[in-house]
Amino acid sequence: MWLKQQIERGALSLLSGGGRRAPAILIYHRVLPQADPLFPGEVYREQFERQLGWLKSRFNVLPLLDAVRLAAQGRLPARSACITFDDGYADNAEVALPVLQQHGLHATFFIATGFLDGGRMWNDTVIETVRRAPGEVFDATPLGLGRHAIDSWDARRKTIGALIGQLKYLPMEQRLQEVGKVASLAGVELPRDLMMSSAQLRKLHGAGMGIGGHTVNHPILARLPADEARQEIAQGRAALETVLDAPVRVFAYPNGKPGQDYLPEHVAMVREMGFDAAVSTSWGASRGETDWYQLPRFTPWDQGIGKFGLRLARNMLQQADRV
């Protein structure tokens, strides 16, 4: 108990400044109805409920756009935090939204529009293929991707990591072709309801949640020609604004690692397009001079609240050390 209290005090003290410093921003992707044996670290409803209760009792949880505007004016409350979701999974609307509403909290959802209404992200095609593949070995040697054990959940998880690692940084069209071949090898039926429908997107917006751009096809922007990268950002935003009949003011870089997944030229594009802010996946919380177009975020994955608090504190310290 004493250690838990010290962890919490440390995390809170690191967030006590407010003013012009940007808030701590958390990233989620999915909130599952229950724990997944393939990915036991994936957030599920009960865990999400506990995390939100902890956050609400200790932080000022604000809408991202409100927090950015307040910080830019030097009026951000102390211990401010924001909740964000990336990609646009259907469980965001069906599982996460009711929990957010139960706690009276706001989140911002960054949507890759090319997967709305029945689409599926390439990495989920790999995941669901390996999840459903029969037998004890997945032989992808015909594709040059190796032979992999799938005789346990742990083996399947390692196989997914190995395949995604080999495919992730291929050019987008080539990657999609190779992923299609991987799915064909298994010969299994894959889900078509993992991502949001337009109706679910409108449901989030109608509930007062924030919606942000996340491109159309979730590409690695750094691997695209400049004109294609600009189109991905602009067309994704335009699609969201058409569905919602409302402006989209914030953006999240796909994958989001500075200097690897996106470059300074993409930051300039986002700024020139008139977005108010953009977020990365670089860990930390902004300290000192804030770049509103490269706001760092933190991914909470610990199931225990004590460890969750410790990781949050460590995240803040990492950022402080870099400044």
SEVEXGU-262006 format. One record per residue (C-alpha): x, y, z; residue in three letters. Coordinates in Angstrom, 2 decimals. Layout:
X: X&Y: Y&Z: Z&aa: ALA $
...
//
This chain:
X: 0.00&Y: 0.00&Z: 0.00&aa: MET $
X: 2.81&Y: 2.43&Z: 0.91&aa: TRP $
X: 4.56&Y: 1.76&Z: -2.43&aa: LEU $
X: 1.33&Y: 2.26&Z: -4.34&aa: LYS $
X: 0.78&Y: 5.61&Z: -2.61&aa: GLN $
X: 4.32&Y: 6.72&Z: -3.43&aa: GLN $
X: 3.84&Y: 5.73&Z: -7.08&aa: ILE $
X: 0.65&Y: 7.75&Z: -7.31&aa: GLU $
X: 2.19&Y: 10.79&Z: -5.60&aa: ARG $
X: 5.13&Y: 10.66&Z: -8.00&aa: GLY $
X: 2.91&Y: 10.50&Z: -11.05&aa: ALA $
X: 0.72&Y: 13.34&Z: -9.81&aa: LEU $
X: 3.66&Y: 15.56&Z: -8.90&aa: SER $
X: 5.06&Y: 15.21&Z: -12.41&aa: LEU $
X: 1.75&Y: 16.42&Z: -13.81&aa: LEU $
X: 1.21&Y: 19.26&Z: -11.37&aa: SER $
X: 2.38&Y: 22.11&Z: -13.57&aa: GLY $
X: -0.50&Y: 22.87&Z: -15.92&aa: GLY $
X: -0.26&Y: 26.32&Z: -17.49&aa: GLY $
X: 1.30&Y: 26.18&Z: -20.96&aa: ARG $
X: 2.54&Y: 22.62&Z: -20.69&aa: ARG $
X: 0.50&Y: 20.14&Z: -22.71&aa: ALA $
X: -1.47&Y: 17.44&Z: -20.87&aa: PRO $
X: -0.55&Y: 13.80&Z: -20.44&aa: ALA $
X: -2.21&Y: 11.98&Z: -23.34&aa: ILE $
X: -3.09&Y: 8.29&Z: -23.21&aa: LEU $
X: -3.40&Y: 6.07&Z: -26.32&aa: ILE $
X: -5.80&Y: 3.18&Z: -26.61&aa: TYR $
X: -6.60&Y: 1.13&Z: -29.70&aa: HIS $
X: -9.16&Y: -1.42&Z: -28.63&aa: ARG $
X: -11.30&Y: -2.20&Z: -25.59&aa: VAL $
X: -12.40&Y: -5.83&Z: -25.84&aa: LEU $
X: -15.54&Y: -7.20&Z: -24.17&aa: PRO $
X: -13.38&Y: -9.66&Z: -22.24&aa: GLN $
X: -9.75&Y: -10.73&Z: -22.01&aa: ALA $
X: -8.21&Y: -12.23&Z: -25.17&aa: ASP $
X: -6.07&Y: -15.38&Z: -24.64&aa: PRO $
X: -4.03&Y: -14.52&Z: -27.73&aa: LEU $
X: -3.23&Y: -11.02&Z: -26.47&aa: PHE $
X: -3.69&Y: -11.04&Z: -22.68&aa: PRO $
X: -2.23&Y: -7.54&Z: -22.48&aa: GLY $
X: -4.96&Y: -6.06&Z: -24.71&aa: GLU $
X: -7.28&Y: -3.79&Z: -22.73&aa: VAL $
X: -10.69&Y: -5.25&Z: -21.99&aa: TYR $
X: -13.84&Y: -3.74&Z: -20.50&aa: ARG $
X: -13.29&Y: -4.54&Z: -16.82&aa: GLU $
X: -9.71&Y: -3.30&Z: -16.94&aa: GLN $
X: -10.75&Y: -0.15&Z: -18.83&aa: PHE $
X: -13.38&Y: 0.56&Z: -16.17&aa: GLU $
X: -10.72&Y: 0.34&Z: -13.43&aa: ARG $
X: -8.31&Y: 2.58&Z: -15.32&aa: GLN $
X: -10.94&Y: 5.24&Z: -15.95&aa: LEU $
X: -11.97&Y: 5.22&Z: -12.31&aa: GLY $
X: -8.34&Y: 5.69&Z: -11.28&aa: TRP $
X: -7.78&Y: 8.48&Z: -13.79&aa: LEU $
X: -10.97&Y: 10.30&Z: -12.89&aa: LYS $
X: -10.13&Y: 10.29&Z: -9.18&aa: SER $
X: -6.64&Y: 11.73&Z: -9.67&aa: ARG $
X: -6.56&Y: 13.78&Z: -12.89&aa: PHE $
X: -8.45&Y: 16.49&Z: -14.69&aa: ASN $
X: -9.51&Y: 14.48&Z: -17.74&aa: VAL $
X: -10.26&Y: 16.93&Z: -20.56&aa: LEU $
X: -11.19&Y: 16.76&Z: -24.24&aa: PRO $
X: -7.94&Y: 16.88&Z: -26.23&aa: LEU $
X: -8.86&Y: 19.94&Z: -28.26&aa: LEU $
X: -9.96&Y: 21.85&Z: -25.14&aa: ASP $
X: -6.74&Y: 20.92&Z: -23.35&aa: ALA $
X: -4.60&Y: 22.07&Z: -26.29&aa: VAL $
X: -6.39&Y: 25.40&Z: -26.49&aa: ARG $
X: -6.18&Y: 25.99&Z: -22.74&aa: LEU $
X: -2.48&Y: 25.09&Z: -22.68&aa: ALA $
X: -1.77&Y: 27.43&Z: -25.60&aa: ALA $
X: -3.37&Y: 30.21&Z: -23.54&aa: GLN $
X: -1.40&Y: 29.23&Z: -20.43&aa: GLY $
X: -4.58&Y: 28.21&Z: -18.61&aa: ARG $
X: -4.37&Y: 24.41&Z: -18.52&aa: LEU $
X: -5.42&Y: 23.06&Z: -15.11&aa: PRO $
X: -2.85&Y: 21.15&Z: -13.09&aa: ALA $
X: -2.79&Y: 17.36&Z: -13.46&aa: ARG $
X: -4.56&Y: 17.40&Z: -16.82&aa: SER $
X: -4.86&Y: 14.29&Z: -18.95&aa: ALA $
X: -6.58&Y: 13.29&Z: -22.20&aa: CYS $
X: -7.78&Y: 9.95&Z: -23.55&aa: ILE $
X: -7.32&Y: 9.05&Z: -27.21&aa: THR $
X: -8.05&Y: 6.03&Z: -29.42&aa: PHE $
X: -6.36&Y: 5.22&Z: -32.74&aa: ASP $
X: -7.55&Y: 3.52&Z: -35.93&aa: ASP $
X: -11.33&Y: 3.20&Z: -35.56&aa: GLY $
X: -12.21&Y: -0.21&Z: -34.13&aa: TYR $
X: -15.90&Y: -1.03&Z: -33.72&aa: ALA $
X: -15.41&Y: -1.90&Z: -30.05&aa: ASP $
X: -14.55&Y: 1.75&Z: -29.43&aa: ASN $
X: -18.21&Y: 2.57&Z: -30.03&aa: ALA $
X: -19.75&Y: -0.59&Z: -28.60&aa: GLU $
X: -17.57&Y: -1.27&Z: -25.54&aa: VAL $
X: -15.45&Y: 1.80&Z: -24.72&aa: ALA $
X: -18.11&Y: 4.48&Z: -25.27&aa: LEU $
X: -20.57&Y: 3.17&Z: -22.63&aa: PRO $
X: -17.73&Y: 3.00&Z: -20.07&aa: VAL $
X: -16.64&Y: 6.55&Z: -20.89&aa: LEU $
X: -20.23&Y: 7.72&Z: -20.53&aa: GLN $
X: -20.60&Y: 5.85&Z: -17.24&aa: GLN $
X: -17.65&Y: 7.84&Z: -15.86&aa: HIS $
X: -18.64&Y: 11.09&Z: -17.58&aa: GLY $
X: -15.34&Y: 11.23&Z: -19.45&aa: LEU $
X: -14.39&Y: 12.37&Z: -22.95&aa: HIS $
X: -12.08&Y: 10.73&Z: -25.49&aa: ALA $
X: -10.84&Y: 11.63&Z: -28.97&aa: THR $
X: -10.97&Y: 8.94&Z: -31.65&aa: PHE $
X: -8.53&Y: 9.07&Z: -34.59&aa: PHE $
X: -10.07&Y: 7.27&Z: -37.56&aa: ILE $
X: -8.41&Y: 5.76&Z: -40.64&aa: ALA $
X: -11.34&Y: 6.20&Z: -43.01&aa: THR $
X: -10.41&Y: 3.55&Z: -45.58&aa: GLY $
X: -11.46&Y: 0.81&Z: -43.14&aa: PHE $
X: -14.92&Y: 2.12&Z: -42.27&aa: LEU $
X: -17.93&Y: 0.01&Z: -43.20&aa: ASP $
X: -16.44&Y: -3.46&Z: -43.50&aa: GLY $
X: -12.73&Y: -2.83&Z: -44.02&aa: GLY $
X: -9.94&Y: -4.52&Z: -42.12&aa: ARG $
X: -6.46&Y: -3.24&Z: -41.31&aa: MET $
X: -3.61&Y: -5.31&Z: -42.74&aa: TRP $
X: -2.17&Y: -6.23&Z: -39.37&aa: ASN $
X: -5.57&Y: -7.51&Z: -38.25&aa: ASP $
X: -5.67&Y: -9.71&Z: -41.33&aa: THR $
X: -2.40&Y: -11.26&Z: -40.15&aa: VAL $
X: -3.61&Y: -11.55&Z: -36.55&aa: ILE $
X: -6.95&Y: -13.12&Z: -37.39&aa: GLU $
X: -5.38&Y: -15.44&Z: -39.96&aa: THR $
X: -2.91&Y: -16.82&Z: -37.43&aa: VAL $
X: -5.57&Y: -16.94&Z: -34.71&aa: ARG $
X: -7.78&Y: -19.15&Z: -36.89&aa: ARG $
X: -5.13&Y: -21.15&Z: -38.79&aa: ALA $
X: -5.53&Y: -24.91&Z: -38.30&aa: PRO $
X: -2.81&Y: -27.28&Z: -37.19&aa: GLY $
X: 0.40&Y: -26.78&Z: -35.22&aa: GLU $
X: 2.58&Y: -25.15&Z: -37.90&aa: VAL $
X: 1.95&Y: -22.17&Z: -40.17&aa: PHE $
X: 4.15&Y: -22.65&Z: -43.23&aa: ASP $
X: 4.74&Y: -19.34&Z: -45.00&aa: ALA $
X: 7.93&Y: -20.45&Z: -46.72&aa: THR $
X: 6.26&Y: -20.23&Z: -50.17&aa: PRO $
X: 6.06&Y: -16.46&Z: -49.50&aa: LEU $
X: 9.57&Y: -16.23&Z: -48.09&aa: GLY $
X: 8.18&Y: -15.56&Z: -44.63&aa: LEU $
X: 9.33&Y: -18.71&Z: -42.85&aa: GLY $
X: 7.79&Y: -21.66&Z: -41.06&aa: ARG $
X: 6.22&Y: -20.95&Z: -37.68&aa: HIS $
X: 4.85&Y: -22.94&Z: -34.75&aa: ALA $
X: 1.22&Y: -22.27&Z: -33.82&aa: ILE $
X: 0.74&Y: -25.05&Z: -31.26&aa: ASP $
X: -0.10&Y: -22.68&Z: -28.37&aa: SER $
X: -1.38&Y: -19.16&Z: -27.82&aa: TRP $
X: 2.16&Y: -18.05&Z: -27.05&aa: ASP $
X: 3.47&Y: -19.61&Z: -30.28&aa: ALA $
X: 0.70&Y: -17.98&Z: -32.30&aa: ARG $
X: 1.49&Y: -14.63&Z: -30.70&aa: ARG $
X: 5.17&Y: -14.97&Z: -31.63&aa: LYS $
X: 4.24&Y: -15.97&Z: -35.17&aa: THR $
X: 2.06&Y: -12.88&Z: -35.53&aa: ILE $
X: 4.94&Y: -10.68&Z: -34.33&aa: GLY $
X: 7.36&Y: -12.32&Z: -36.76&aa: ALA $
X: 5.05&Y: -11.94&Z: -39.75&aa: LEU $
X: 4.09&Y: -8.35&Z: -38.97&aa: ILE $
X: 7.74&Y: -7.46&Z: -38.44&aa: GLY $
X: 8.60&Y: -8.72&Z: -41.93&aa: GLN $
X: 5.68&Y: -7.00&Z: -43.62&aa: LEU $
X: 5.32&Y: -3.72&Z: -41.77&aa: LYS $
X: 7.68&Y: -1.53&Z: -43.76&aa: TYR $
X: 7.00&Y: -2.88&Z: -47.24&aa: LEU $
X: 5.51&Y: -0.35&Z: -49.69&aa: PRO $
X: 1.78&Y: -0.18&Z: -49.03&aa: MET $
X: 0.57&Y: -1.91&Z: -52.20&aa: GLU $
X: 3.15&Y: -4.68&Z: -51.94&aa: GLN $
X: 2.31&Y: -5.17&Z: -48.27&aa: ARG $
X: -1.39&Y: -5.58&Z: -49.03&aa: LEU $
X: -0.61&Y: -8.13&Z: -51.73&aa: GLN $
X: 1.63&Y: -10.14&Z: -49.41&aa: GLU $
X: -0.90&Y: -10.01&Z: -46.58&aa: VAL $
X: -3.57&Y: -11.31&Z: -48.94&aa: GLY $
X: -1.32&Y: -14.23&Z: -49.79&aa: LYS $
X: -0.77&Y: -14.96&Z: -46.09&aa: VAL $
X: -4.54&Y: -15.08&Z: -45.56&aa: ALA $
X: -4.99&Y: -17.37&Z: -48.57&aa: SER $
X: -2.46&Y: -19.84&Z: -47.15&aa: LEU $
X: -4.64&Y: -20.47&Z: -44.09&aa: ALA $
X: -7.89&Y: -20.77&Z: -45.99&aa: GLY $
X: -9.98&Y: -19.48&Z: -43.08&aa: VAL $
X: -12.94&Y: -17.10&Z: -42.86&aa: GLU $
X: -11.87&Y: -13.70&Z: -41.49&aa: LEU $
X: -14.07&Y: -11.19&Z: -39.61&aa: PRO $
X: -15.45&Y: -8.18&Z: -41.44&aa: ARG $
X: -16.79&Y: -6.26&Z: -38.47&aa: ASP $
X: -13.62&Y: -5.31&Z: -36.59&aa: LEU $
X: -13.71&Y: -1.68&Z: -37.73&aa: MET $
X: -16.41&Y: 0.95&Z: -37.25&aa: MET $
X: -19.32&Y: 1.57&Z: -39.52&aa: SER $
X: -20.23&Y: 5.13&Z: -40.47&aa: SER $
X: -23.20&Y: 4.80&Z: -38.13&aa: ALA $
X: -20.91&Y: 3.94&Z: -35.21&aa: GLN $
X: -18.69&Y: 6.89&Z: -36.07&aa: LEU $
X: -21.72&Y: 9.17&Z: -35.97&aa: ARG $
X: -22.71&Y: 7.55&Z: -32.67&aa: LYS $
X: -19.39&Y: 8.60&Z: -31.13&aa: LEU $
X: -19.69&Y: 12.11&Z: -32.49&aa: HIS $
X: -23.31&Y: 12.38&Z: -31.37&aa: GLY $
X: -22.25&Y: 11.37&Z: -27.85&aa: ALA $
X: -19.93&Y: 14.39&Z: -27.77&aa: GLY $
X: -16.68&Y: 12.54&Z: -28.35&aa: MET $
X: -13.86&Y: 14.08&Z: -30.38&aa: GLY $
X: -13.02&Y: 12.78&Z: -33.86&aa: ILE $
X: -9.62&Y: 13.24&Z: -35.47&aa: GLY $
X: -7.92&Y: 12.43&Z: -38.76&aa: GLY $
X: -5.66&Y: 9.40&Z: -39.15&aa: HIS $
X: -5.29&Y: 9.27&Z: -42.98&aa: THR $
X: -7.26&Y: 6.99&Z: -45.31&aa: VAL $
X: -5.15&Y: 3.81&Z: -45.46&aa: ASN $
X: -2.94&Y: 4.17&Z: -42.38&aa: HIS $
X: 0.32&Y: 4.25&Z: -44.39&aa: PRO $
X: 3.82&Y: 4.94&Z: -43.13&aa: ILE $
X: 3.91&Y: 8.55&Z: -44.30&aa: LEU $
X: 7.71&Y: 8.57&Z: -44.39&aa: ALA $
X: 7.59&Y: 5.86&Z: -47.09&aa: ARG $
X: 5.26&Y: 7.80&Z: -49.42&aa: LEU $
X: 6.00&Y: 10.48&Z: -52.01&aa: PRO $
X: 5.10&Y: 13.88&Z: -50.63&aa: ALA $
X: 2.00&Y: 14.32&Z: -52.81&aa: ASP $
X: 0.62&Y: 10.92&Z: -51.79&aa: GLU $
X: 1.22&Y: 11.66&Z: -48.11&aa: ALA $
X: -0.61&Y: 14.96&Z: -48.45&aa: ARG $
X: -3.54&Y: 13.23&Z: -50.16&aa: GLN $
X: -3.76&Y: 10.59&Z: -47.43&aa: GLU $
X: -3.99&Y: 13.28&Z: -44.75&aa: ILE $
X: -6.36&Y: 15.56&Z: -46.65&aa: ALA $
X: -8.67&Y: 12.87&Z: -48.02&aa: GLN $
X: -8.98&Y: 11.16&Z: -44.66&aa: GLY $
X: -10.03&Y: 14.43&Z: -43.11&aa: ARG $
X: -12.48&Y: 15.19&Z: -45.92&aa: ALA $
X: -14.11&Y: 11.77&Z: -45.58&aa: ALA $
X: -14.65&Y: 12.27&Z: -41.86&aa: LEU $
X: -16.09&Y: 15.73&Z: -42.35&aa: GLU $
X: -18.50&Y: 14.35&Z: -44.95&aa: THR $
X: -19.74&Y: 11.58&Z: -42.65&aa: VAL $
X: -20.05&Y: 13.87&Z: -39.63&aa: LEU $
X: -20.96&Y: 17.16&Z: -41.32&aa: ASP $
X: -18.54&Y: 18.78&Z: -38.86&aa: ALA $
X: -14.94&Y: 20.07&Z: -38.95&aa: PRO $
X: -12.03&Y: 17.82&Z: -37.94&aa: VAL $
X: -9.40&Y: 19.80&Z: -36.04&aa: ARG $
X: -6.84&Y: 17.23&Z: -34.79&aa: VAL $
X: -4.66&Y: 14.56&Z: -36.42&aa: PHE $
X: -2.67&Y: 11.47&Z: -35.40&aa: ALA $
X: 0.31&Y: 10.27&Z: -37.46&aa: TYR $
X: -0.07&Y: 6.56&Z: -38.38&aa: PRO $
X: 2.29&Y: 4.41&Z: -36.30&aa: ASN $
X: 3.54&Y: 7.78&Z: -35.09&aa: GLY $
X: 7.25&Y: 7.41&Z: -34.37&aa: LYS $
X: 9.02&Y: 10.72&Z: -35.17&aa: PRO $
X: 11.80&Y: 10.39&Z: -37.74&aa: GLY $
X: 10.76&Y: 6.84&Z: -38.59&aa: GLN $
X: 7.04&Y: 6.82&Z: -39.43&aa: ASP $
X: 6.68&Y: 10.51&Z: -40.19&aa: TYR $
X: 9.12&Y: 13.35&Z: -40.93&aa: LEU $
X: 9.29&Y: 17.12&Z: -40.41&aa: PRO $
X: 7.73&Y: 17.62&Z: -43.85&aa: GLU $
X: 4.59&Y: 15.81&Z: -42.68&aa: HIS $
X: 4.42&Y: 17.96&Z: -39.56&aa: VAL $
X: 4.55&Y: 20.98&Z: -41.88&aa: ALA $
X: 1.74&Y: 19.54&Z: -44.02&aa: MET $
X: -0.52&Y: 19.07&Z: -41.02&aa: VAL $
X: 0.17&Y: 22.60&Z: -39.84&aa: ARG $
X: -0.41&Y: 24.07&Z: -43.31&aa: GLU $
X: -3.73&Y: 22.24&Z: -43.61&aa: MET $
X: -5.00&Y: 24.15&Z: -40.60&aa: GLY $
X: -5.23&Y: 21.40&Z: -37.99&aa: PHE $
X: -5.08&Y: 22.77&Z: -34.45&aa: ASP $
X: -2.83&Y: 19.98&Z: -33.13&aa: ALA $
X: -1.38&Y: 16.57&Z: -33.93&aa: ALA $
X: -0.25&Y: 13.63&Z: -31.82&aa: VAL $
X: 2.55&Y: 11.08&Z: -32.16&aa: SER $
X: 3.28&Y: 7.80&Z: -30.39&aa: THR $
X: 6.49&Y: 9.09&Z: -28.85&aa: SER $
X: 6.22&Y: 8.36&Z: -25.14&aa: TRP $
X: 6.07&Y: 11.09&Z: -22.56&aa: GLY $
X: 4.24&Y: 14.24&Z: -21.67&aa: ALA $
X: 5.32&Y: 17.59&Z: -23.03&aa: SER $
X: 7.55&Y: 19.51&Z: -20.67&aa: ARG $
X: 9.05&Y: 22.90&Z: -21.39&aa: GLY $
X: 8.50&Y: 24.13&Z: -24.96&aa: GLU $
X: 5.55&Y: 22.34&Z: -26.53&aa: THR $
X: 5.22&Y: 21.43&Z: -30.20&aa: ASP $
X: 1.45&Y: 21.32&Z: -30.70&aa: TRP $
X: 1.93&Y: 19.27&Z: -33.88&aa: TYR $
X: 3.99&Y: 16.53&Z: -32.24&aa: GLN $
X: 2.33&Y: 15.93&Z: -28.91&aa: LEU $
X: 3.68&Y: 12.78&Z: -27.22&aa: PRO $
X: 1.38&Y: 10.09&Z: -25.86&aa: ARG $
X: 1.53&Y: 7.19&Z: -23.44&aa: PHE $
X: 0.21&Y: 3.63&Z: -23.96&aa: THR $
X: -1.19&Y: 2.07&Z: -20.77&aa: PRO $
X: -1.00&Y: -1.72&Z: -20.84&aa: TRP $
X: -0.58&Y: -2.85&Z: -17.23&aa: ASP $
X: -3.60&Y: -4.63&Z: -15.79&aa: GLN $
X: -2.81&Y: -3.76&Z: -12.18&aa: GLY $
X: -3.51&Y: -0.18&Z: -11.17&aa: ILE $
X: -0.29&Y: 0.02&Z: -9.14&aa: GLY $
X: 1.83&Y: -0.96&Z: -12.13&aa: LYS $
X: -0.26&Y: 1.32&Z: -14.33&aa: PHE $
X: 0.63&Y: 4.25&Z: -12.06&aa: GLY $
X: 4.30&Y: 3.27&Z: -11.95&aa: LEU $
X: 4.51&Y: 3.11&Z: -15.73&aa: ARG $
X: 2.76&Y: 6.46&Z: -16.00&aa: LEU $
X: 5.31&Y: 8.00&Z: -13.62&aa: ALA $
X: 8.19&Y: 6.40&Z: -15.53&aa: ARG $
X: 6.74&Y: 7.75&Z: -18.77&aa: ASN $
X: 6.78&Y: 11.27&Z: -17.37&aa: MET $
X: 10.34&Y: 10.89&Z: -16.13&aa: LEU $
X: 11.53&Y: 9.62&Z: -19.53&aa: GLN $
X: 10.20&Y: 12.73&Z: -21.19&aa: GLN $
X: 11.68&Y: 14.98&Z: -18.53&aa: ALA $
X: 15.09&Y: 13.41&Z: -19.08&aa: ASP $
X: 14.89&Y: 14.09&Z: -22.84&aa: ARG $
X: 14.13&Y: 17.78&Z: -22.46&aa: VAL $
//
